[in-house]
């Protein structure tokens, strides 16, 4: 009985080690695919982490069904719709929770999730730098929190420290972010498209003390390539 007990303990330890090694490899591979498909973390100072939750991992891998997968990325860039020189917008943080993930094809490296929820955060500093760059002004523009957010639209205060003091808006709709700043420029609003998993879209936007926080949700979400 003692030998049997020791054997069981040793096998359990070996299984746990193998399980953790396998999940570490899966996390790295999923992060690589996310970077390749969506461009997350694709910058010198960017980061991208994927975590397959739950234990044991090997049982989930054999069935190709995963209860919960989370992704955290940051310090990457999205281009504006017109590809204007210097029109890129830095994303401070991105968090995605995927629930009920099923691998649909190994050859095309695709999967589906029953539910995707997450948040995207833009810092006021990066918004200020981007707006100053796009407006081609010698006076640095400062973007900060303004009271009031209406559903998918966040209010922003825009100043230049001297003559300008206006309220702009950031609209999050579909997979696009549209910044409107009255009095800053006479042209159309600035728009950026964010790469999100298929069937996912923005649902809310609000200005907080630290930046603009944008929520998104998706159902029956396609990840990677379609089978």
C-alpha positions in Angstrom: 0.0 0.0 0.0 2.9 2.3 0.8 4.5 1.7 -2.6 1.1 2.2 -4.3 0.6 5.5 -2.5 4.0 6.7 -3.4 3.4 5.7 -7.1 0.2 7.6 -7.2 1.8 10.7 -5.7 4.7 10.5 -8.2 2.3 10.1 -11.1 0.2 13.0 -9.9 3.3 15.2 -9.7 4.4 14.2 -13.1 1.0 14.8 -14.6 0.8 18.3 -13.0 4.3 19.2 -14.3 3.4 17.9 -17.8 0.1 19.8 -17.7 1.8 23.1 -16.7 4.5 22.7 -19.4 1.8 22.1 -22.0 -0.3 25.1 -20.9 2.8 27.3 -21.0 3.5 26.2 -24.6 -0.2 26.8 -25.5 -0.1 30.3 -24.0 2.9 31.3 -26.0 1.6 29.8 -29.2 -1.8 31.6 -28.7 0.0 34.9 -28.1 2.1 34.5 -31.2 -1.0 33.8 -33.3 -2.9 36.8 -31.7 0.1 39.1 -32.5 0.2 37.7 -36.1 -3.5 38.0 -36.7 -4.5 41.2 -34.9 -1.2 43.1 -34.4 -1.5 43.2 -30.6 1.8 44.0 -28.9 3.4 44.6 -32.3 5.7 47.5 -31.1 9.1 47.8 -29.5 7.7 48.5 -26.0 4.4 46.5 -26.5 3.4 43.4 -24.6 1.0 40.5 -25.2 0.1 37.7 -22.8 -2.4 34.9 -23.3 -3.5 32.6 -20.4 -5.5 29.4 -20.8 -7.3 29.0 -17.5 -8.5 25.9 -15.8 -7.0 22.6 -14.7 -6.2 20.2 -16.0 -5.2 21.8 -19.3 -4.5 18.5 -21.1 -8.1 17.3 -20.7 -9.3 20.5 -22.3 -6.7 20.2 -25.1 -7.8 16.7 -26.0 -11.4 17.8 -26.3 -10.4 21.1 -28.0 -12.8 22.9 -25.6 -11.6 25.5 -23.2 -13.7 27.2 -20.5 -11.8 30.5 -20.2 -9.0 32.1 -22.1 -7.8 35.7 -21.3 -5.6 38.0 -23.3 -3.8 41.1 -22.1 -1.9 43.4 -24.5 -0.7 47.0 -24.5 1.5 49.7 -26.0 0.5 48.8 -29.6 -0.8 51.1 -32.4 -3.8 51.4 -34.6 -3.8 53.3 -37.8 -6.3 55.9 -38.8 -8.7 55.1 -41.6 -7.1 57.3 -44.1 -3.5 56.2 -43.3 -2.5 59.8 -42.7 1.2 60.2 -42.0 1.5 60.3 -38.2 -2.1 59.4 -37.8 -1.5 56.3 -35.6 -3.1 56.0 -32.2 -1.4 54.2 -29.3 -3.5 51.8 -27.3 -2.5 51.8 -23.6 -4.2 48.5 -22.5 -6.4 45.8 -24.0 -8.0 43.0 -22.0 -10.2 40.2 -23.5 -12.0 37.4 -21.7 -13.1 34.5 -23.9 -15.6 32.0 -22.6 -16.5 28.6 -24.1 -13.6 28.4 -26.6 -13.7 25.6 -29.2 -10.9 24.9 -31.6 -12.7 24.4 -35.0 -9.7 23.7 -37.2 -6.1 22.9 -36.4 -4.9 23.3 -40.0 -6.3 26.9 -40.4 -5.6 27.7 -36.7 -9.1 28.9 -36.0 -11.4 28.8 -33.1 -14.8 30.0 -31.8 -15.9 31.5 -28.5 -19.4 31.6 -27.2 -18.7 35.0 -25.5 -16.0 37.6 -25.7 -15.9 40.6 -23.3 -13.2 43.1 -22.7 -12.0 46.7 -22.3 -9.7 48.9 -24.3 -8.0 51.9 -22.6 -6.6 55.0 -24.1 -4.4 57.3 -22.0 -4.9 61.0 -22.0 -1.2 61.6 -22.7 -1.3 59.5 -25.9 -4.6 61.1 -27.0 -3.0 64.5 -26.4 0.1 63.6 -28.4 -1.9 62.1 -31.3 -4.3 65.1 -31.5 -1.4 67.6 -31.4 0.3 65.6 -34.2 -2.8 65.4 -36.4 -3.9 69.0 -35.9 -0.4 70.2 -37.0 -0.3 72.8 -34.2 2.7 74.3 -32.5 0.8 74.7 -29.3 0.6 71.2 -27.6 -3.0 70.1 -27.0 -4.1 68.6 -23.7 -6.9 66.1 -23.5 -8.4 65.4 -20.1 -11.5 64.0 -18.5 -14.8 65.9 -19.0 -18.0 65.1 -17.1 -20.6 63.1 -18.8 -20.5 60.0 -21.0 -23.5 58.9 -23.0 -23.5 55.2 -23.8 -20.9 54.7 -26.5 -19.7 58.3 -26.4 -17.2 59.8 -23.9 -16.8 63.5 -23.4 -13.2 65.0 -23.4 -11.9 68.3 -22.4 -9.4 69.8 -25.0 -7.2 72.8 -24.2 -3.9 74.3 -25.4 -3.2 76.1 -22.1 -4.0 79.6 -23.6 -6.9 80.3 -26.0 -8.5 77.0 -26.6 -11.0 75.3 -24.2 -13.5 73.0 -25.8 -15.3 69.7 -25.3 -14.7 66.9 -27.7 -16.2 63.5 -28.0 -14.8 60.0 -28.5 -17.4 57.7 -30.1 -16.8 53.9 -29.9 -19.0 52.2 -32.5 -18.6 48.8 -34.3 -14.8 48.5 -34.2 -14.1 52.2 -34.9 -13.1 55.0 -32.6 -14.1 58.5 -33.8 -12.7 61.6 -32.2 -14.5 64.9 -32.8 -12.9 68.1 -31.5 -14.7 71.4 -32.2 -12.5 74.4 -32.6 -9.3 72.3 -33.1 -9.5 71.7 -36.8 -12.0 72.4 -39.7 -11.7 68.9 -41.3 -13.6 65.7 -40.6 -13.4 63.8 -37.4 -10.4 61.5 -36.8 -11.3 57.8 -37.1 -9.3 54.7 -36.2 -10.3 51.1 -36.7 -9.3 48.5 -34.0 -8.7 44.9 -34.9 -11.1 42.8 -32.8 -12.2 39.2 -33.1 -15.0 38.8 -35.7 -18.5 39.5 -34.3 -17.2 41.7 -31.6 -18.1 45.4 -31.2 -17.8 48.3 -28.9 -20.7 48.8 -26.5 -19.6 51.7 -24.2 -17.1 54.5 -23.7 -16.5 56.6 -20.6 -13.8 59.1 -19.6 -12.2 58.2 -16.3 -9.4 59.8 -14.2 -6.8 57.7 -15.9 -8.0 57.7 -19.5 -10.9 56.6 -21.8 -12.2 53.1 -21.0 -14.0 51.4 -23.9 -16.0 48.2 -23.4 -16.8 45.6 -26.1 -18.8 42.4 -26.3 -19.1 39.6 -28.9 -21.2 36.4 -29.2 -20.3 33.4 -31.3 -16.9 35.0 -31.9 -14.6 33.8 -34.7 -10.9 33.7 -33.7 -8.1 33.6 -36.3 -8.9 32.4 -39.8 -12.2 30.9 -40.7 -12.1 27.1 -41.2 
